[in-house]
Amino acid sequence: MAHLERMRTHVHLREHDLLHTETVDHCGARLGVDDSWDFQKFVKKFRVGIISMDETTIEFDLVGLNPAIANAIRRILLAEVPTMAPDKVYLYNNTGIIQDEVLAHRIGLVPFNIDPRMFEYRESESDGSPEDTVEFELKVRCTKNPQAPKDATTPDELYRDHLVYTKHLNWVPLGSQAEIFATKPPRPVHDDIILAKLRPGQEIDLKLHCVKGTGQVHAKFSPVATASYRLLPEIRLLRPVRDEQAERLQGCFSKGVIELDEEPGGHKVARVANARADTCSRNVFRFDDLKDAVELSRVKDHYIFSVESTGAYAPDTLVTEAIKVLMAKCQMFLDELEHVQTHD
C-alpha cells in the first residue's frame, strides 16, 4: 500500500522519462482504493503558505489542489485580472526621429500604477468619461544647455530634456478624479523608462487615454510580468553516500540541496538539506555509481507559485483578485446550471 500511495501522490523522475504523471479524482481508478473526491478530505489537506513577498513579487505554496485548479489560477493571473493601460495616443506634434506609430506602441506598453477596481470598462466607440478613462499628457522640447562646458561631449552635458522618460507623463484629472485620487494620483509604475531621444529643436506633444482591459484583449493589460508554478521536488537517498561519491552527488544538484555531514572517523556523508531548491536537472543519472543511490520525485498536489506584478497591484492583492475571478466564473456556471434545471 505504501508503494501505491507514492504512485498516487508523486511523479517519479527517471533518467529518460517520468512515471505516474496522471492525477485521478474518481472512484474505481485503482483496485481497492477510493480515489473519489471528498470535501472533508480536501479541507483537511488544503493549505496556503506565503514563502516570501516584497513590493512586486510573491512566492507561495498551494497544497492539496487538483492541477486543473492550479493552472486556472495561473491563466487567470495572466489574462483575466483587469488593469489600466494606454489605449489611445493622440499625437499633436512629434519632430523627433522616432515614428509616431512606434512611439505610440512604446507608450502603450508602459505599466501604470492605477487601481482598475475604481473604473468601469470603456465602450468601444466612447470618447471616454471620468468613470472609465485616465488621461495623461506629455510635452517635452529639447534645447541646448547654455551652461555646458566648452569641452563637453556627452548629450547629458550638451542638451536639456534630450531623453524623454515616463516621468514626463503628467496626469490630467477628469471630472472629480482630483479629489478621488488625491492621496494616490495615477502615474507610471517606473519613472525612468526611456520613451524617445531628442536633439535641440525637436519636441513631442501628445495626449493619451488609459482604459480598463484584460490580457485576453492585449498583452499590455496583463498585470503580471511572470506567473508560474512548479511541483515541490522530493529527493530520497536510498543508501548512504560517503566521501568522494558524496562530493560528486552534491555537485549534481543546485547549491544548498545536498549538504555533507562529517561522521566520527572523518568520513563525509551526504544529506538532503533543501530539496525545494532542486531544479530537477537529473544530472545525478550521468554517474552510473550514483544512479541507485537517489530517488527523484515531485509531489503532485504541492504547487510552488511564483508571481511578479507589473505594479498595478501589490502581489498578494493580485493573487486575491485572481481567486475572485475564479469564484465569479464558478458562480456563473452554477447559475447557468440552475437556470437549465429550472426550465427543463
Steps between C-alpha positions, in 0.01 A plus 500: 500500500788738569625452143149563365470815709823640353370423151188702582679797654834531318634539147816290475794630297712241324798552270302530178133514599241568768273257681153541655425844355123453505270646766188301584200637692238231444409170661607173337815627332712266709393166644429517871559876528237773528632785285170691497508869591377576850442848641606413854825347375561811292446737796731292717784500246468837327725781617661819375837623620683820402871425470627846404357832384624848415354800316469323165548125546350222707581132540238286667399136534162354407459150640219254439364633169422329172739617223205633299423751776864601543535556126173695491641740760818542294306570179270747674803686635635529147188593309188575705590732787434851362742794504516851355719553193531757217243442226503822298801725435426838340816646345485875437866550421797265466811633331730238651655217300272231645188442290155584635375140497818368666480764772132419558583129523776562756269712713229236473720244674586722798353359826295748703431510872123545478247299699270347234238418764414871506401506132246352261570343162491754218265451207683451170350808332503723807711815527564423865372627833640544853353158588690306234798710386823637647670770293869588483685760297863521393666821384878496464729724294875446474724808527871572518652538843639856519707403803671204334883500533691581184661159497169316555440204270216299654131570430432524874733802516413656164119480505199538723208255484666295228363182658124462528413291806176367639541757779407764241148353476276734699160393627205714390207447745157459343185593689542430871810281459719760673304450825460123466871437437638783713706263718614270220502673162530282188853475365735264312638218715856595402611858435824411320375318188641673191230571241699702245822693438500858371744761376479883526188632328318166503190459715218262585148608590239230561208387710406144595200323649536203735204262513411178679565167327629145539788304356255306284459817293864612493817406688540860620209439739664196662567582868793259534850493363516129583255255654614140527495200727700183549448185702687458827812283442570207728837323523552171683840346563462123468837420655780685681722702263842584640826681426581548129160372390331739741691796354401401147140455611503848649624642169212338312243726668441870549683673781356416840308189395760250624718564804794294628514398864814369668475163669720372784820392333511791255275358228262735319144381443239662274174635641197655328482851647258692277329303223282803422797674334553216252441579132446131414782501245561127565876544464548222753400244236819579309696300758448125492619456859247756631190401305393246759560735793229758428128504432370824345133592504258790520193532720196508271281735702761735647536806274768764546362818340724789394319820403655833400267798473555776243406751770127564464429268795696390803595136436279359777205711381561375147462138609187590698346666194574190292319283757203738485485462122507121537222514760290717269547250217388214727196696616405581140522129414279408797247767401487362146445146633219622722345685206511188282349282773224754564396508134513123440 
